[in-house]
Amino acid sequence: MKNSIRRIVTGHTKNGKAIFSSDNSIEPLIITSGDAAMATIWSTLTVPADCNDETDGRFNDVGTTLNGGSVIRIVDMLPGASSPMHRSNSIDYGIVLSGTIELELDDQIIKTVGPQEIIVQRGTIHKWRNPSITNICRILFVLIEAKPFKVDGKCLPEVME
């Protein structure tokens, strides 16, 4: 699958002059479930982020989200694929760049989202489905740790089915 993403990162010299730290291509990799390919573009270990940290955020150890931090990634949902139902303790901003995706919640209500449309996922249980049998759906996600939603004073658990 050749669907590379150009990533340009800025930084500073020791004197504070703005520079381009890197300009490279990243290839999304198929995840173990086989329903999508993902590329982590950057992550921060804290929020607010530390701009003095020179570590390449792409190589931080992140899961779906990063406790105490943030993640930006590209997800290529493969044609005809569906994710499992899942919930994370994060607020996720999803911007559909190309293709179409169906977002299903636990009540089985489905919304179809297309290019230039945005999803704000607030810690709800959900799954993704690409209804196309030929086209990838590319989504840019920004995920930031959030406090879990509470019902009767109890936090809803993270779910990865």
Buried (B, 14 or more C-beta within 10 A) or exposed (E): EEEEBEBEBEEEEEEEEEEEEEEEEBEBEEEEEEBBBBBBBBBBBEEEBEEEEEEEBBEBEBEBBBEEBBBBBBBBBBBEBBBEBBBBBBBBBBBBBEBBBBBBEEEEEEEEBEEEEEBEBEBBBBBBBBBBEEBBBBBBBBBBBBEBEEEEEEEBEBEEE
